[in-house]
């Protein structure tokens, strides 16, 4: 588990840079753009943001920034909390975002719009 203080102390410019310091996590360049997260054994974990399961995330660095994050939790398959279990036999990476000023939660409503937009942009780049 990475706390907000650890995230701030790391001074990472990207989420992928932040994850590089987590034992058992590898980042593998994907065919699209960005990196896929791999856990021990080379398997691809389920990705959750604020308790919502994300689909096939092409690039976490387009979706989240370290400054957006309150905490990051990485679980191998046998360690996944029950509410996040069953979605993937590999494990899970949970991202918890910080509340924005004014009480709105970063990543709540706009996240539903930005993820499909990032996937669409990635598909357009691949076609060209």
N, C-alpha and C positions, 0 to 999 in steps of 0.2 A: 504494500500500500504506500503510495506517495501522497504525502500531505501537502497542503498549500505552501507551508514553509519550505519543504524540500523542493517543491516545484520552483519557488522563487529563488532559492539558493543555487539551483542548477543553472540558471540563466540561459536555458535552451531557447533557441529561436523558433523551434518547431516542435510539434508533438512527437514526430519521429526521433528528433534529437533527444527529447526527454526520455523516450522509451529505451533508447540505447543503453541507459544506465541501469535498467532493471534486469537482474539475473534471470536467465532462462528465456529471455525475449530476444528474438532476432528479427531484423527488418530486411526483407527481400524485395529488390526492385520488381515491380509487376509489369505486365505487358502494356498497360494503359499509361498511367502517370502516377508516380509516387511509389509507395512501399506497401507490401503486405506484411502483417504481423504474423510471426510464427513462434510457437512455443516449443518446448523440448519435444524432440521427435519430429520436428518439421511440420506439425499440424497447424491449421488455421483456426484460431479461437473465435467465438462469438463476440461481437462488439455491441456494447450497450452504452447509451448516452442518456443520463438522467432517468434510468430505469426503463427506457424504451429500446427494444432490440432493433438494431440497424441491419439493413440488408447487406449486400456485398459492397462494402466500402472500398472505393478505388483509391482514395487518398485522404487520410486523416488530416494531413497538413492543410488541405483546402477547407475541411470541415470545422476544425478546432485549432485554437492557438493555446500555448501554455498559459497565457494571461487569462484565458477563459475558464481555466480549470481550478476547481476547489480540491479535487482528489482524483487519483487514478488507482484502481485496484486490479491486480493481475492474479488470476487463479488457474492453476492446473486443473484438469478434469475432476480429480477426486476432492478438490478443495472448494469448488464452486458453491456459493450459498444456494440454498434450496429454491429461492424465488427466481434464480437465474439458471438453474440446472435444467437438463433435458433438451436444451436448444442446440447443444453441440457436444460431441463426445471428446473434444480436444481441451476445452477450458473456456475461460471468458476474460475479457478486458472490459472493465467498467470505468466510464468517464463520468465524473460529477462536475457540473459547471457551477461557476460562482454566480450569486445573485448580482444583477446589475443595479446600478444606482437607480433609485425610484421604485425598487421592489420587484421589477420584472426579472424573470429568470432568463439568463442568457441561454440560448439553445432550446427554449421551449417552443414558441410558435414559429419563429423564423427558420428553425432547424428543419421543419417539415418542407419548407420551400427550397432551402439552399442545397440540401442533399440531392434531390432530383436535378437541380440546375447544374451542380458539379458533375454528376454522372452524364448529363447531356453534353456539357462542354467537353468532357473527356472523350465521349463518342465522336463528337465533331472533330476534335483534334486527331483522333485515330483515323478518321476517314480522309483527312487531308494529308 
